[in-house]
Amino acid sequence: SLALVNSRLVLDQSRHLARQLVEELSTGGMPTEQDFIQAAFEQVLSRRPASSEMDACRDFLEKQVLLFREADLAGDVTPEGGVAPSKDPAMRARESLVRALFSHNDFITIH
């Protein structure tokens, strides 16, 4: 679990995927958090989120945005060859959510 969370590959891919989802969803305007969460679940886990998961993800995004607004995001350093994290607190929170979904049991367990 920690290996996935701290993996350069997982960090980079979660940033790419979050940005791709926002771009795809933005064709009709800025996507809602619910739209983003549903798209992330469908892309990563191949299913829709349960209502309890949707609520937990909304709470997570809200808390992350507040934390990132308080943090100095301008001082972030990107390792050579890595994908830079977003400077926008809302996008950075979405990147974090996608990274968390990559560690979800439904993603890493083969049935």
Buried (B, 14 or more C-beta within 10 A) or exposed (E): EEEBEEBEEBBBBBBEBBBEBBEEBEEEEEBEBEBBBBBBBEBBBEEEBEEEBBEEBBEBBEEBBEEBEEEEBEEEEEEEEEBEBBEBBBBBBBBBBBBBBBBBEEEEEEE
